[in-house]
Amino acid sequence: MKTSTIKLKITKTFPFTSTRAEGIQAREKLLQLLETHPSLTLDFAKTQITVSFADECLGVLIEQLGKKKFQQKIILENISPTLQSLLNHILTRRVTSPE
């Protein structure tokens, strides 16, 4: 049985957001949490992440879940304009890339 939505502060949940390896670890944790929660709110307040981390964590996650399921299960909030631009590029590229 899935419990309620959980909110994760990125700065506390994932203190290191620089490398692809850290992005993989974060993605695996998110997938694990989705097994017991219907959706996740990711709070990016005061967070800086690299392209590598974002691509491995969220880019691969959208590929694995699919765009529709990602939009239903992953809520992104407190995103700076710079980070929004980065995420738009990564997620759009991953959704439209040939399989």
C-alpha positions as CSV (number, residue, x, y, z in Angstrom):
1,M,0.0,0.0,0.0
2,K,1.3,3.4,-1.0
3,T,1.4,6.1,1.6
4,S,1.0,9.9,1.0
5,T,3.2,12.1,-1.1
6,I,6.6,12.8,0.4
7,K,8.4,16.1,0.2
8,L,12.2,16.0,-0.2
9,K,14.5,19.0,0.3
10,I,17.2,18.4,-2.2
11,T,19.9,20.1,-0.1
12,K,19.2,17.7,2.8
13,T,18.3,14.5,0.9
14,F,21.1,14.8,-1.6
15,P,24.0,16.9,-0.2
16,F,26.2,16.2,-3.1
17,T,24.8,17.1,-6.5
18,S,27.8,17.4,-8.8
19,T,28.6,14.1,-10.5
20,R,26.8,11.5,-12.7
21,A,27.5,8.9,-9.9
22,E,25.7,11.1,-7.4
23,G,22.8,11.6,-9.9
24,I,22.5,7.8,-10.3
25,Q,22.4,7.4,-6.5
26,A,19.7,10.1,-6.2
27,R,17.6,8.5,-9.0
28,E,17.8,5.1,-7.4
29,K,16.6,6.6,-4.1
30,L,13.7,8.4,-5.9
31,L,12.7,5.1,-7.6
32,Q,12.8,3.3,-4.2
33,L,10.6,6.0,-2.6
34,L,8.1,5.8,-5.5
35,E,7.5,2.2,-4.5
36,T,5.9,3.3,-1.2
37,H,4.7,6.8,-2.1
38,P,2.3,7.8,-5.0
39,S,4.3,10.9,-5.8
40,L,7.3,12.9,-4.7
41,T,7.8,16.7,-4.3
42,L,11.3,17.7,-4.9
43,D,12.1,21.1,-3.3
44,F,15.1,22.8,-5.0
45,A,15.3,25.8,-2.7
46,K,18.9,27.0,-2.3
47,T,20.1,24.1,-4.5
48,Q,22.8,24.1,-7.1
49,I,23.1,21.0,-9.3
50,T,25.3,20.3,-12.3
51,V,24.1,19.2,-15.8
52,S,25.7,15.8,-15.1
53,F,23.7,15.3,-11.9
54,A,20.4,16.6,-13.4
55,D,20.8,14.4,-16.5
56,E,21.5,11.2,-14.5
57,C,18.9,11.8,-11.9
58,L,15.9,13.5,-13.6
59,G,16.8,12.9,-17.3
60,V,17.1,9.2,-16.9
61,L,14.2,9.1,-14.5
62,I,11.9,10.6,-17.1
63,E,13.1,8.0,-19.7
64,Q,12.4,5.2,-17.2
65,L,9.0,6.4,-16.1
66,G,7.8,8.0,-19.3
67,K,6.7,11.6,-19.6
68,K,3.1,11.1,-18.4
69,K,4.0,9.1,-15.4
70,F,6.9,11.5,-14.5
71,Q,4.5,14.4,-14.6
72,Q,2.1,12.6,-12.4
73,K,4.6,11.4,-9.8
74,I,7.4,14.0,-9.7
75,I,6.6,17.5,-8.5
76,L,9.4,20.1,-8.8
77,E,9.2,23.3,-6.7
78,N,11.3,26.3,-5.8
79,I,13.3,26.1,-9.0
80,S,15.4,29.1,-9.9
81,P,15.1,30.5,-13.5
82,T,18.6,29.2,-14.3
83,L,17.8,25.7,-13.0
84,Q,14.4,25.8,-14.8
85,S,16.1,26.4,-18.1
86,L,18.6,23.6,-17.4
87,L,15.9,21.1,-16.5
88,N,13.7,22.1,-19.4
89,H,16.6,21.4,-21.8
90,I,17.5,18.0,-20.2
91,L,14.0,16.7,-19.8
92,T,12.9,17.8,-23.3
93,R,16.0,16.2,-24.8
94,R,15.4,12.9,-22.9
95,V,11.7,12.7,-23.9
96,T,12.3,13.5,-27.5
97,S,15.5,11.4,-28.0
98,P,15.1,8.2,-30.1
99,E,15.1,5.0,-28.1
